[in-house]
Amino acid sequence: MPREDAVAAPARTPAPVPPLASLVVPESAYRAMVLRHAQWLDTGAPAARHDWRLAAGGWRLAAGGWRLAAGRSGVPRRARRAPAALRRRPGPARVQLHRRRPRRAARRPGPGDAWTARAMLGSILLLVLLGLYGRGFGAAAARGLLLGALRPWRVAALPTPLTRADRVLVWLVPAVVLVASRLVLTWFAAPAHLLVTLGGSALFALVVRLVVGRRDPFHLWAVVGGVALLRSVLLLAALAGRGPGGYWFAF
């Protein structure tokens, strides 16, 4: 039997969990990153770009330290998320929400997106040269797209190509350029916008294809694809300066 005079061991009390408000990342880190990015979009100076990169690195470090401190202090993962009511509010609640995904918050349109737009413009230039001077594989499709973009009323005079490759490339190339240009516009971060845009384009293409009926659709795709390429060129030219951020900042 245990001794009655034995002293019971004191119960271990868990360490108090600090409130979530005490682990808030200073808003200055997020604000500095956003303002430095806007400064680079406005001036395009290399020094402003350097300051923006430093501010983005500081934000990632601050947000990563917050998540580490929250995990060690026993704050549940669900409690680290901003409430749904706060996510709809700007300001500090937005910082609270972006703190969960610091890399995504730090990912902002920059020189990489601008170089992607320039590379796509160079590819379209090669397509134009193929349509003007090329022969053989893909030349008929490139010629039809070029004529459909600049002089669509003369597309009907083009001979229908005999190869299946030209029949596929005449709609596949504009579709790829349209998707890629919209991805650059949204810096690969807005799939909903891409879905709505491509859904509308696909619905339009389906309707005009049904209108054509049993006739050969090569001339139809040459006109529709040429117009889509022309729109993409105008969009990419606007993005080639400082990326989609500069495009939106100009407004």
Rosetta silent file (secondary structure, phi, psi, omega in degrees, C-alpha in Angstrom):
SEQUENCE: MPREDAVAAPARTPAPVPPLASLVVPESAYRAMVLRHAQWLDTGAPAARHDWRLAAGGWRLAAGGWRLAAGRSGVPRRARRAPAALRRRPGPARVQLHRRRPRRAARRPGPGDAWTARAMLGSILLLVLLGLYGRGFGAAAARGLLLGALRPWRVAALPTPLTRADRVLVWLVPAVVLVASRLVLTWFAAPAHLLVTLGGSALFALVVRLVVGRRDPFHLWAVVGGVALLRSVLLLAALAGRGPGGYWFAF
SCORE:     score description
SCORE:     0.000 S_00000001
   1 L     0.000  142.561 -179.628    0.000    0.000    0.000 S_00000001
   2 L   -70.363  149.753  179.335    1.283    3.487   -0.738 S_00000001
   3 L   -71.359  136.876 -176.709    2.397    5.565    2.127 S_00000001
   4 L   -71.515  -25.686 -177.185   -0.147    8.098    3.275 S_00000001
   5 L   -88.062    5.496  179.053    2.480   10.688    3.998 S_00000001
   6 L   -68.516  137.101 -179.213    3.850   10.529    0.436 S_00000001
   7 L   -85.102  123.879  179.962    3.723   13.875   -1.230 S_00000001
   8 L   -68.073  139.588  179.785    1.838   13.781   -4.504 S_00000001
   9 L   -68.376  134.834  179.996    3.823   15.020   -7.462 S_00000001
  10 L   -63.180  138.513  179.727    2.562   18.360   -8.669 S_00000001
  11 L   -68.799  138.510 -179.389    0.590   18.157  -11.872 S_00000001
  12 L   -80.250  121.650  178.352    2.392   19.569  -14.892 S_00000001
  13 L   -93.333  133.226  179.930    0.561   22.483  -16.317 S_00000001
  14 L   -65.092  149.857  178.457    0.925   23.091  -20.039 S_00000001
  15 L   -64.571  138.683 -179.917    2.693   26.207  -21.095 S_00000001
  16 L   -63.254  137.571  179.397    0.278   28.990  -21.913 S_00000001
  17 L   -85.413  122.694 -179.853   -0.350   29.412  -25.590 S_00000001
  18 L   -66.874  147.165  178.137    0.276   32.972  -26.673 S_00000001
  19 L   -62.765  153.410 -178.116   -2.607   34.623  -28.492 S_00000001
  20 H   -63.786  -28.472 -178.501   -2.466   34.663  -32.227 S_00000001
  21 H   -65.496  -25.406  179.958   -2.432   38.440  -32.236 S_00000001
  22 H   -77.058   -8.328 -179.151    0.991   38.418  -30.575 S_00000001
  23 H  -106.684   17.971 -176.248    2.443   36.534  -33.537 S_00000001
  24 L   -73.130  131.897  176.103    1.371   38.985  -36.208 S_00000001
  25 L   -69.167  136.071  177.201    3.989   39.797  -38.779 S_00000001
  26 L   -55.276  132.929 -179.085    4.661   43.532  -38.950 S_00000001
  27 H   -65.610  -18.136 -177.027    2.666   45.010  -41.764 S_00000001
  28 H   -63.068  -31.072 -179.707    5.694   47.073  -42.739 S_00000001
  29 H   -65.967  -45.824  179.518    7.320   44.034  -44.418 S_00000001
  30 H   -69.316  -40.938 -179.318    4.363   43.448  -46.704 S_00000001
  31 H   -64.411  -39.966  179.359    3.818   47.159  -47.309 S_00000001
  32 H   -63.676  -39.905  179.323    7.474   47.680  -48.211 S_00000001
  33 H   -64.054  -44.803 -178.366    7.354   44.854  -50.744 S_00000001
  34 H   -65.709  -43.054 -177.827    4.219   46.212  -52.444 S_00000001
  35 H   -70.165  -38.261  176.791    5.485   49.798  -52.547 S_00000001
  36 H   -64.926  -36.703  177.232    8.922   48.833  -53.854 S_00000001
  37 H   -65.796  -42.717  177.334    7.263   46.806  -56.588 S_00000001
  38 H   -64.449  -34.567  177.582    5.076   49.760  -57.541 S_00000001
  39 H   -65.176  -40.454  177.599    8.159   51.985  -57.598 S_00000001
  40 H   -67.073  -39.330  177.804    9.864   49.657  -60.064 S_00000001
  41 H   -62.892  -33.418 -177.557    6.740   49.529  -62.238 S_00000001
  42 H   -78.070  -42.047 -173.570    6.649   53.330  -62.278 S_00000001
  43 H  -103.097  -34.341 -175.421   10.327   54.062  -62.940 S_00000001
  44 L    72.264   12.538 -176.931   11.844   50.841  -64.298 S_00000001
  45 L   -74.512  142.796  177.093   15.132   51.772  -62.602 S_00000001
  46 H   -60.755  -34.521  178.865   17.564   48.934  -61.753 S_00000001
  47 H   -65.280  -38.876  177.633   17.940   50.333  -58.232 S_00000001
  48 H   -65.751  -37.162  177.026   14.167   50.149  -57.708 S_00000001
  49 H   -65.703  -39.783  178.129   14.157   46.558  -58.934 S_00000001
  50 H   -63.276  -44.325  178.776   16.973   45.711  -56.515 S_00000001
  51 H   -63.528  -35.897  177.897   15.083   47.285  -53.614 S_00000001
  52 H   -65.027  -43.058  178.558   11.969   45.343  -54.592 S_00000001
  53 H   -62.085  -41.210  177.932   13.883   42.041  -54.537 S_00000001
  54 H   -64.063  -42.323  179.354   15.288   42.853  -51.110 S_00000001
  55 H   -65.134  -37.598  177.614   11.846   43.777  -49.779 S_00000001
  56 H   -65.429  -40.000  176.035   10.359   40.543  -51.151 S_00000001
  57 H   -64.268  -38.722  176.316   13.099   38.542  -49.434 S_00000001
  58 H   -63.898  -37.734  177.831   12.405   40.373  -46.189 S_00000001
  59 H   -65.748  -41.921  179.538    8.718   39.557  -46.451 S_00000001
  60 H   -63.596  -40.331  178.066    9.404   35.860  -47.006 S_00000001
  61 H   -64.868  -43.496 -179.459   11.695   35.752  -43.986 S_00000001
  62 H   -64.549  -44.411 -179.643    9.174   37.568  -41.792 S_00000001
  63 H   -68.194  -38.641  176.821    6.268   35.357  -42.866 S_00000001
  64 H   -64.586  -38.775  176.059    8.343   32.202  -42.506 S_00000001
  65 H   -64.872  -36.227  177.689    9.368   33.227  -39.001 S_00000001
  66 H   -64.464  -44.183 -178.364    5.745   33.827  -38.089 S_00000001
  67 H   -65.596  -37.779  178.289    4.689   30.387  -39.275 S_00000001
  68 H   -66.186  -42.790  178.842    7.560   28.771  -37.382 S_00000001
  69 H   -66.008  -38.337  178.454    6.690   30.663  -34.199 S_00000001
  70 H   -65.334  -38.723  178.965    3.016   29.796  -34.550 S_00000001
  71 H   -68.708  -40.437 -179.169    3.819   26.111  -34.953 S_00000001
  72 H   -72.243  -25.470 -176.884    6.154   25.963  -31.955 S_00000001
  73 L   -88.501    2.707  175.055    3.748   27.809  -29.695 S_00000001
  74 L    87.360   12.032  178.195    0.959   25.295  -30.212 S_00000001
  75 L   -73.314  123.292 -179.187   -1.364   27.367  -32.347 S_00000001
  76 L   -59.509  151.960 -178.704   -3.479   24.915  -34.377 S_00000001
  77 L   -60.739  -38.229 -179.952   -3.051   25.006  -38.118 S_00000001
  78 H   -66.562  -32.257 -178.930   -6.710   25.902  -38.603 S_00000001
  79 H   -74.097  -16.798  179.743   -6.375   28.815  -36.196 S_00000001
  80 H   -77.822  -12.126 -178.783   -3.527   30.269  -38.239 S_00000001
  81 L   -84.026  146.005  177.900   -5.885   30.945  -41.088 S_00000001
  82 L   -71.057  140.423  177.284   -7.631   34.263  -41.380 S_00000001
  83 L   -59.498  154.283 -177.051  -11.394   34.082  -40.715 S_00000001
  84 H   -61.361  -34.116 -179.770  -13.611   34.126  -43.760 S_00000001
  85 H   -67.461  -32.063 -178.801  -15.073   37.494  -42.736 S_00000001
  86 H   -80.176  -23.898 -178.109  -11.606   39.044  -42.583 S_00000001
  87 H   -66.739  -21.839 -179.031  -10.497   37.683  -45.956 S_00000001
  88 L   -87.581   -0.591 -179.000  -12.961   39.986  -47.684 S_00000001
  89 L  -105.231  142.681  177.140  -11.449   43.070  -46.059 S_00000001
  90 L   -79.271 -178.670  173.705   -8.372   44.898  -47.340 S_00000001
  91 L    82.727 -134.399 -175.679   -5.457   46.097  -45.257 S_00000001
  92 H   -58.583  -33.235  178.387   -4.218   44.055  -42.269 S_00000001
  93 H   -64.166  -33.345  177.711   -6.554   41.147  -43.030 S_00000001
  94 H   -67.720  -38.287  174.761   -4.910   40.786  -46.424 S_00000001
  95 H   -62.752  -41.008  177.596   -1.521   40.602  -44.720 S_00000001
  96 H   -59.437  -40.017 -178.658   -2.981   37.957  -42.404 S_00000001
  97 H   -73.345  -43.323 -178.761   -4.122   35.945  -45.423 S_00000001
  98 H   -70.090  -19.227 -179.740   -0.893   36.323  -47.422 S_00000001
  99 L   -65.691  -25.138  178.219    1.132   35.277  -44.416 S_00000001
 100 L   -69.025  -29.750 -177.362   -0.064   31.717  -44.955 S_00000001
 101 L  -131.071   75.539 -174.530    1.526   31.654  -48.411 S_00000001
 102 H   -64.455  -36.077 -179.186    4.519   33.988  -48.351 S_00000001
 103 H   -67.490  -38.560  178.830    6.018   32.738  -51.613 S_00000001
 104 H   -68.995  -36.790  178.215    2.768   33.249  -53.481 S_00000001
 105 H   -68.524  -35.456  179.498    2.364   36.726  -52.014 S_00000001
 106 H   -76.436  -16.544  179.558    5.939   37.602  -52.956 S_00000001
 107 L   -77.711  104.906 -179.166    5.418   36.357  -56.511 S_00000001
 108 L  -126.494  153.204 -178.307    4.579   39.514  -58.421 S_00000001
 109 L   -58.774  130.880 -175.873    4.752   40.291  -62.138 S_00000001
 110 L  -146.310 -155.820 -176.956    8.283   41.247  -63.026 S_00000001
 111 H   -61.748  -30.666  179.218   11.009   41.042  -65.676 S_00000001
 112 H   -61.277  -41.199  177.691   10.514   37.302  -66.156 S_00000001
 113 H   -67.507  -36.631  177.810    6.979   37.819  -67.441 S_00000001
 114 H   -64.986  -41.209  178.430    8.169   40.620  -69.719 S_00000001
 115 H   -67.989  -32.238  174.979   10.845   38.363  -71.225 S_00000001
 116 H   -63.564  -42.772  177.352    8.254   35.639  -71.753 S_00000001
 117 H   -63.472  -39.632  178.708    6.114   38.107  -73.710 S_00000001
 118 H   -66.081  -39.397  177.885    9.140   39.143  -75.794 S_00000001
 119 H   -64.281  -37.961  177.883    9.987   35.519  -76.547 S_00000001
 120 H   -67.813  -38.077  175.651    6.431   34.912  -77.709 S_00000001
 121 H   -62.598  -39.136  175.814    6.591   37.976  -79.957 S_00000001
 122 H   -63.142  -38.180  177.538    9.777   36.575  -81.467 S_00000001
 123 H   -65.412  -38.897  178.516    8.032   33.257  -82.131 S_00000001
 124 H   -67.873  -34.186  175.782    5.164   35.042  -83.861 S_00000001
 125 H   -63.014  -40.080  175.622    7.708   36.940  -85.972 S_00000001
 126 H   -62.905  -37.256  176.756    9.146   33.613  -87.105 S_00000001
 127 H   -63.935  -39.158  177.873    5.617   32.532  -88.018 S_00000001
 128 H   -64.181  -43.378  178.725    5.204   35.700  -90.113 S_00000001
 129 H   -63.961  -36.568  176.561    8.485   35.026  -91.927 S_00000001
 130 H   -65.058  -38.601  178.393    7.361   31.463  -92.587 S_00000001
 131 H   -69.677  -29.150 -178.773    4.128   32.760  -94.075 S_00000001
 132 H   -83.030  -43.237 -170.523    5.956   35.249  -96.307 S_00000001
 133 H  -123.579   -7.817 -173.072    8.893   33.213  -97.542 S_00000001
 134 L   -81.329  159.200  174.468    8.506   29.649  -96.274 S_00000001
 135 L  -141.316  154.138  178.043    7.648   26.505  -98.164 S_00000001
 136 L    94.552 -138.698 -171.235    6.891   23.008  -97.056 S_00000001
 137 L   -63.219  121.978  174.762    5.768   22.006  -93.561 S_00000001
 138 L    78.894   -5.274 -176.401    3.431   24.558  -91.993 S_00000001
 139 H   -67.781  -39.590 -179.511    3.927   27.208  -94.672 S_00000001
 140 H   -65.684  -40.178  177.901    0.337   27.051  -95.932 S_00000001
 141 H   -66.266  -42.797  178.789   -1.048   27.406  -92.410 S_00000001
 142 H   -64.079  -39.289  178.984    1.268   30.331  -91.642 S_00000001
 143 H   -65.954  -40.240  178.296    0.308   32.011  -94.915 S_00000001
 144 H   -65.881  -40.630  178.665   -3.397   31.586  -94.158 S_00000001
 145 H   -66.872  -40.149  179.208   -3.018   33.010  -90.652 S_00000001
 146 H   -64.402  -43.698  178.932   -1.031   35.986  -91.900 S_00000001
 147 H   -69.010  -36.211  178.341   -3.594   36.747  -94.567 S_00000001
 148 H   -67.142  -29.283  179.098   -6.467   36.217  -92.117 S_00000001
 149 H   -79.360  -35.818 -173.555   -4.951   38.732  -89.689 S_00000001
 150 H  -101.657  -41.490 -178.320   -4.177   41.470  -92.250 S_00000001
 151 L  -137.298   72.998 -174.557   -6.522   40.924  -95.210 S_00000001
 152 H   -64.151  -22.061 -179.393   -9.249   38.465  -94.211 S_00000001
 153 H   -72.123  -10.136  179.832  -11.349   39.237  -97.288 S_00000001
 154 H  -104.231    4.286 -178.899   -8.700   37.566  -99.459 S_00000001
 155 H   -66.833  -33.053 -177.533   -8.502   34.296  -97.532 S_00000001
 156 H   -62.076  -23.144 -179.884  -11.110   32.665  -99.762 S_00000001
 157 H   -80.069  -10.021  179.855   -8.693   32.889 -102.701 S_00000001
 158 L   -72.386  140.032  174.968   -6.126   30.692 -100.954 S_00000001
 159 L   -71.996  143.276  178.577   -5.913   27.096 -102.146 S_00000001
 160 L   -70.864  126.414 -178.646   -6.894   24.522  -99.568 S_00000001
 161 L   -67.516  152.011 -178.204   -3.766   22.685  -98.347 S_00000001
 162 L   -92.355  -22.565 -176.770   -3.539   19.000  -98.942 S_00000001
 163 L   -84.494  145.998  178.901   -1.502   18.078  -95.868 S_00000001
 164 H   -71.189  -28.164 -179.430   -3.154   17.324  -92.564 S_00000001
 165 H   -61.337  -43.699  179.024   -0.412   19.198  -90.694 S_00000001
 166 H   -65.829  -35.923  179.436   -1.456   22.540  -92.209 S_00000001
 167 H   -67.034  -30.907  179.113   -5.110   21.847  -91.415 S_00000001
 168 H   -84.002  -42.475 -176.661   -4.237   21.252  -87.752 S_00000001
 169 H   -65.680  -26.644 -176.561   -1.653   24.012  -87.339 S_00000001
 170 H   -66.341  -23.550  174.548   -4.009   26.678  -88.672 S_00000001
 171 H  -111.093  -24.101 -178.017   -6.110   26.428  -85.478 S_00000001
 172 H   -72.455  -42.166 -178.929   -3.614   24.879  -83.059 S_00000001
 173 H   -62.163  -48.757  176.985   -1.016   27.664  -83.268 S_00000001
 174 H   -61.828  -35.251  179.603   -3.485   30.503  -82.499 S_00000001
 175 H   -64.911  -42.869  179.447   -4.983   28.469  -79.658 S_00000001
 176 H   -65.372  -42.397 -179.859   -1.562   27.926  -78.058 S_00000001
 177 H   -65.722  -38.861  179.095   -0.618   31.601  -78.455 S_00000001
 178 H   -63.436  -45.966  179.602   -3.964   32.692  -76.987 S_00000001
 179 H   -63.836  -46.197 -177.357   -3.557   30.468  -73.927 S_00000001
 180 H   -64.659  -39.887  179.774    0.082   31.463  -73.387 S_00000001
 181 H   -65.615  -37.654  177.649   -0.615   35.195  -73.711 S_00000001
 182 H   -70.471  -32.521  175.307   -3.415   34.994  -71.159 S_00000001
 183 H   -65.503  -40.628  177.984   -1.157   33.070  -68.803 S_00000001
 184 H   -66.930  -38.762 -179.793    1.460   35.810  -69.051 S_00000001
 185 H   -59.775  -38.100 -178.791   -1.216   38.479  -68.510 S_00000001
 186 L   -98.675   12.267 -176.374   -2.248   36.852  -65.228 S_00000001
 187 L    41.288   44.861  172.493    1.376   35.825  -64.347 S_00000001
 188 L    57.812   33.372 -175.653    0.214   32.194  -64.111 S_00000001
 189 L  -131.727    9.746 -177.963   -1.877   32.938  -60.998 S_00000001
 190 L  -136.988   75.093  179.675   -5.505   33.272  -62.187 S_00000001
 191 H   -63.816  -27.588  179.434   -6.879   30.006  -63.606 S_00000001
 192 H   -65.648  -42.633  176.890  -10.452   31.296  -63.248 S_00000001
 193 H   -62.214  -42.002  178.937   -9.757   34.180  -65.625 S_00000001
 194 H   -63.254  -40.561 -179.306   -8.132   31.778  -68.066 S_00000001
 195 H   -64.835  -42.881 -179.899  -11.105   29.419  -67.881 S_00000001
 196 H   -66.905  -43.914 -178.581  -13.623   32.178  -68.581 S_00000001
 197 H   -64.503  -48.915 -179.038  -11.611   33.664  -71.456 S_00000001
 198 H   -69.564  -31.447  176.599  -10.908   30.362  -73.165 S_00000001
 199 H   -64.018  -42.048  176.926  -14.457   29.197  -72.577 S_00000001
 200 H   -65.206  -40.754  178.446  -15.817   32.228  -74.424 S_00000001
 201 H   -65.886  -41.410  179.561  -13.348   31.757  -77.284 S_00000001
 202 H   -65.755  -37.998  177.739  -14.159   28.051  -77.549 S_00000001
 203 H   -65.040  -41.164  177.438  -17.896   28.769  -77.605 S_00000001
 204 H   -63.248  -43.580  179.376  -17.423   31.300  -80.408 S_00000001
 205 H   -63.674  -37.479  179.158  -15.316   28.850  -82.416 S_00000001
 206 H   -66.244  -40.460 -178.527  -17.930   26.131  -81.959 S_00000001
 207 H   -65.579  -47.415 -178.438  -20.750   28.388  -83.164 S_00000001
 208 H   -68.507  -29.343  176.826  -18.954   29.534  -86.327 S_00000001
 209 H   -68.155  -37.081  176.785  -17.907   25.951  -87.067 S_00000001
 210 H   -68.308  -32.016  178.248  -21.528   24.870  -86.927 S_00000001
 211 H   -67.037  -38.611 -179.919  -22.450   27.738  -89.254 S_00000001
 212 H   -65.298  -36.760  177.668  -19.897   26.560  -91.840 S_00000001
 213 L    75.683 -132.034 -174.722  -21.398   23.091  -91.793 S_00000001
 214 L   -83.815   -4.612 -179.710  -19.932   20.476  -94.116 S_00000001
 215 L   -70.678  160.084 -179.729  -17.651   22.866  -95.979 S_00000001
 216 L   -64.768  127.473 -174.719  -13.895   22.754  -95.459 S_00000001
 217 L   -88.041    8.518 -175.622  -13.085   24.798  -92.325 S_00000001
 218 H   -60.664  -46.733 -178.431   -9.528   25.762  -93.312 S_00000001
 219 H   -67.569  -33.484  175.930  -10.441   29.272  -94.470 S_00000001
 220 H   -63.579  -48.102 -179.759  -12.631   29.777  -91.419 S_00000001
 221 H   -67.068  -29.486  177.940   -9.819   28.839  -89.039 S_00000001
 222 H   -64.756  -41.387  179.927   -7.412   31.014  -90.995 S_00000001
 223 H   -72.232  -50.321 -178.990   -9.566   34.105  -90.394 S_00000001
 224 H   -62.831  -43.765  179.187  -10.478   33.327  -86.787 S_00000001
 225 H   -67.240  -37.578  177.702   -6.935   32.285  -85.954 S_00000001
 226 H   -63.215  -42.004  177.600   -5.440   35.308  -87.698 S_00000001
 227 H   -65.820  -39.354  178.030   -7.632   37.676  -85.688 S_00000001
 228 H   -64.784  -39.424  176.982   -6.737   35.824  -82.473 S_00000001
 229 H   -64.327  -41.231  179.255   -3.036   36.124  -83.330 S_00000001
 230 H   -63.170  -43.020  176.629   -3.410   39.842  -84.014 S_00000001
 231 H   -62.662  -40.294 -179.864   -5.101   40.379  -80.647 S_00000001
 232 H   -66.560  -36.830  178.109   -2.389   38.350  -78.937 S_00000001
 233 H   -63.244  -43.176  178.537    0.335   40.419  -80.609 S_00000001
 234 H   -63.228  -40.855  179.069   -1.223   43.641  -79.329 S_00000001
 235 H   -66.916  -45.199 -178.850   -1.496   42.197  -75.823 S_00000001
 236 H   -66.151  -33.781  176.513    2.058   40.836  -75.814 S_00000001
 237 H   -64.284  -35.826  176.830    3.415   44.142  -77.073 S_00000001
 238 H   -72.117  -27.849 -179.169    1.813   45.846  -74.065 S_00000001
 239 H   -87.331  -12.965 -173.635    3.282   43.216  -71.734 S_00000001
 240 L   -73.136  -14.724 -178.622    6.780   43.302  -73.204 S_00000001
 241 L   -73.401  -72.825  179.126    7.782   46.458  -71.332 S_00000001
 242 L  -128.785   25.473  177.151    7.597   45.570  -67.629 S_00000001
 243 H    83.339 -172.758 -179.108    5.224   42.636  -67.714 S_00000001
 244 H   -64.553  -26.885  177.113    1.559   42.549  -66.695 S_00000001
 245 H   -63.555  -42.555  176.257    2.281   44.749  -63.679 S_00000001
 246 H   -66.914  -32.935  177.856    3.384   47.586  -65.924 S_00000001
 247 H   -62.605  -46.562  179.448    0.365   46.989  -68.136 S_00000001
 248 H   -74.250  -33.153 -178.374   -2.025   47.431  -65.221 S_00000001
 249 H   -67.194  -27.873 -179.197    0.020   50.212  -63.628 S_00000001
 250 L   -66.264  -22.175  178.817   -0.320   52.308  -66.788 S_00000001
 251 L   -79.493    0.000    0.000   -4.057   52.565  -66.151 S_00000001
